[in-house]
Amino acid sequence: MRENLRVKTFRNGDLITESKSVDDWVKFYNEKKPAWTSLMWEKNNEQKFGLIYNYYALIDPRGITPKNWKIPTSSDFFELIEFNGGGNQGALKIMSNQFWQGTPGTNKSGFDARPGGEIWAGGTFVDINNETVSYWTNSQSTNGNPITISISSTRDEKFKFFDETSLQLVIYNKAGFYIRGIIE
């Protein structure tokens, strides 16, 4: 996929619940209910950045990606970076050529990663200053925690980086990140 997921239904057509506020986000976490939101709860961010999904949308057996697509593993993301030159060079090639703080990426890969931040426990949006985008993966750490992939750009423009994070068990299902799909 050349853009972040924006689906509002599972593969079988069932609706994914929209979170429209901090209270909704916390409520759906407590209920273990799949949910999505747009950056800063603003609809106009859906087209620009895609949708942010909670952990329960990610793991729901009804499937969030379209038919014949899957959520990439952390290895899939690292292969993409390596194919594009590795390290900072690879990160620059998958970053959008707009929206980023400081110097944007080149998007030579066509991946078009856009810095739409993320949502953390309690419904707080973070990294929303055009510096970071984080993706759910279909990978788990050795202790069973979900792994996310982040692409970041620092304000001083000296570093563009690609990072794998294993989220702590007590945090992961409260957070929300973007999702990309790859063909199975």
C-alpha positions in Angstrom: 0.0 0.0 0.0 1.2 3.5 -0.8 -0.8 5.1 2.0 -1.9 4.4 5.5 -5.0 2.4 6.0 -8.3 4.3 6.1 -10.8 1.4 6.4 -13.7 1.8 8.7 -15.0 -1.8 8.4 -13.4 -5.2 8.9 -12.9 -7.5 5.9 -16.3 -9.1 6.6 -18.1 -5.7 6.5 -18.6 -5.2 10.2 -18.0 -1.6 11.3 -15.0 -0.6 13.4 -16.1 1.8 16.0 -15.0 5.4 15.7 -13.4 7.1 18.7 -14.4 10.7 18.6 -12.9 11.9 21.9 -10.5 11.1 24.7 -13.4 9.6 26.7 -14.2 7.3 23.8 -10.6 6.1 23.4 -10.3 5.2 27.1 -13.8 3.6 27.1 -13.0 1.4 24.0 -9.7 0.4 25.6 -11.4 -0.6 28.8 -14.0 -2.6 26.8 -11.3 -4.2 24.6 -13.3 -2.9 21.6 -11.6 -2.3 18.2 -11.6 1.4 17.3 -10.1 4.0 15.0 -9.7 7.7 15.1 -8.2 10.5 13.0 -5.3 12.6 14.1 -6.5 15.1 16.8 -10.0 13.8 16.3 -10.3 15.9 13.1 -11.9 14.4 10.1 -9.9 16.6 7.7 -6.8 14.6 8.8 -8.2 11.3 7.4 -7.2 11.9 3.8 -3.8 13.5 4.7 -2.6 10.9 7.2 -5.0 7.9 7.2 -6.6 6.5 10.4 -5.1 5.5 13.7 -6.1 2.2 15.1 -6.1 0.7 18.5 -4.6 -2.7 19.4 -7.9 -4.4 19.4 -8.5 -3.4 15.7 -5.1 -4.8 14.9 -5.7 -8.2 16.4 -9.4 -8.7 15.6 -9.9 -12.0 13.8 -12.2 -10.4 11.2 -9.2 -8.8 9.6 -8.5 -5.1 9.1 -6.6 -5.3 5.8 -8.4 -5.8 2.5 -8.6 -9.4 1.1 -5.2 -10.7 -0.1 -3.4 -8.2 2.0 -1.8 -8.5 5.4 -0.2 -6.4 8.1 3.6 -6.4 7.6 6.0 -7.9 10.1 8.9 -5.8 11.5 11.1 -7.8 9.2 9.1 -6.7 6.2 9.6 -3.0 7.2 13.4 -3.6 7.7 13.6 -5.3 4.2 11.9 -2.2 2.8 14.5 0.1 4.4 17.4 -2.1 3.3 16.1 -2.3 -0.2 16.1 1.5 -0.3 19.7 1.8 0.9 19.4 1.1 4.6 19.7 3.4 7.6 19.0 7.1 7.2 19.2 6.8 3.4 16.5 4.1 3.4 14.3 6.1 5.8 14.6 9.2 3.6 13.5 7.3 0.5 10.3 6.0 2.2 9.4 9.4 3.8 6.9 11.7 2.1 8.4 14.7 0.3 6.0 16.9 2.3 4.7 17.4 5.8 7.9 16.6 7.7 9.6 19.0 10.1 12.7 20.4 8.4 13.9 18.7 5.3 11.4 16.2 4.1 12.1 12.7 2.7 12.4 12.0 -1.0 9.7 9.4 -1.3 11.7 7.7 -4.1 10.3 4.4 -3.0 6.7 5.5 -3.3 5.9 4.4 0.2 4.9 8.0 1.2 5.3 7.8 5.0 3.7 10.9 6.5 4.3 12.2 10.0 0.9 11.8 11.6 2.0 11.2 15.2 0.3 8.6 17.4 -2.1 8.3 20.3 -1.0 7.1 23.7 -2.8 5.8 26.8 -5.5 8.2 28.1 -6.1 9.6 24.6 -3.1 11.9 24.4 -1.8 12.6 20.9 2.0 12.7 20.8 4.7 13.4 18.1 2.2 15.5 16.2 4.7 18.2 15.2 5.5 16.6 11.8 8.3 14.6 13.3 7.2 10.9 13.6 4.9 8.2 12.2 4.5 4.9 13.9 3.1 1.7 12.5 1.7 -1.5 14.0 3.4 -4.6 12.8 2.3 -8.2 12.9 5.3 -9.1 15.0 5.8 -9.7 18.7 8.8 -9.5 20.9 10.2 -12.6 22.7 8.0 -11.7 25.7 4.9 -11.5 23.5 4.5 -7.7 23.4 3.5 -6.1 20.0 6.3 -4.4 18.0 5.8 -1.1 16.3 8.0 0.6 13.7 8.6 4.4 13.8 10.1 6.8 11.3 11.3 10.0 12.8 12.9 13.2 11.8 14.7 15.4 14.3 14.3 19.2 14.3 18.0 19.8 13.8 17.8 17.8 10.5 20.9 15.7 11.3 19.0 12.5 11.9 16.3 10.6 10.1 15.8 7.2 11.7 13.9 4.1 11.5 13.2 2.3 14.8 11.7 -0.9 16.1 10.0 -0.7 19.5 8.6 -3.5 21.6 5.8 -1.9 23.6 5.4 -2.8 27.2 2.5 -5.0 28.0 0.8 -2.4 30.2 0.9 0.2 27.5 0.4 -1.5 24.1 -3.3 -1.9 24.0 -3.9 1.7 25.1 -2.0 3.1 22.2 -3.0 3.8 18.6 -0.8 3.7 15.5 -1.2 3.6 11.8 -1.4 0.5 9.7 0.0 -0.4 6.3 -0.8 -3.5 4.3 1.3 -5.6 2.0 0.1 -8.2 -0.5 0.1 -11.8 0.9 
